[in-house]
Amino acid sequence: MAQKPMTKTQLVAALAEKTESDKASVNRMLDALTEVVTKEVADGGAVTLPGLGKFSCRERPARMVRNPATGEQMHKDADRVAKVTIAKALKDVINA
């Protein structure tokens, strides 16, 4: 059975304990990390977090899609989507 995902509060508390720092500074660092990664990916770049994975942005071409409720074919414009590639180290830990 799947566990509930860790909340930001729980993550901040765990990082503060692991690094022997206060929660306020860890919270600021986590917010800064989120901001940096978001900006870089939104600008078309990529960010690699060693041992975790790579965050990037990729282009999707215009295409025809189907509305599952009505079956109607519609045109969908080209867009960009975030992509996360999981690092081999994390995969190995999960599958150990």
N, C-alpha and C positions, 0 to 999 in steps of 0.2 A: 504494500500500500504506500502511496506517495506521501511524503511529508509536506507540510506547509512550507512555502518559500520563506527564507530568512528576510525579515523586514530591515529597513534601513537602520532603525534604532538598535536592533539586535546586532547588525553588522558593525555599527559604530562601537557598541559595547565590547564586542569580541576583538576588534582591532585595537581599541584602547587598552584592553587587558594584555593582549599579545605584545604590544609595543611599549607597555608601561607608560602610556601618555594619558592626558585627560581627554574626556569625550568631546569637549568643545573643539579642541584643535584637530582631533581626528575627523570630526564632522566637517570642519572647514576644508580639510585636505580631500575628503571624499567628494564634497561639492565642487572643489576646484578640479579634481580629476574628471568628474562628469562633464564639467563645462569645457575643458580642454579637448576631451575625446569627441564630444558633440560638435564642437566648432570645426575640428579637423576633418571629421567624417562628412559634415555638411558642406564643407568647402571642396569635397572630392578627394581628400587624402585618405590615409589609413593609419591606424594606430595599433601597434603590437604590444600586448601586455604579456611579457615572458611567462611561460608556464600556464597561461590561461587561454589566450587566443588572439585573433586579429579582428579588429573592427574596420570595416571599409564600406564604401558606397558603390553601387553598381547601377548602370543604366539599363532600363528595360525598354525595348522598342514598342512602338504603337502596335496594337494587335486587336483581334476580334475576341470578345469574351461572351459568355452566355449567362444570362440571369437564371440561376437555378430554380427560382420560384415560378417564372413564366416560360422559360426556355427561349426567350427572345435573344437574338444576337445583337450585340452592341459594339461600337468602336470604342476602344480605350486608348487615350493618348499615351505617348511615351512618358515615362516617369523614372524616378530614382528610388532605390530601396536600400536600406541598411543590410549589410551582410556580416555575419559573425562566423569565423572559422575557428573551431576549437583546436587548441594546441595538442600535439601528440602526447606531451607529458600529462596533461589532464585526462586524455582518453585512456592512457595506460593506468592511471590511478583508479579511474572509474571501473575499468574492466579487470582489475587485479583480483 
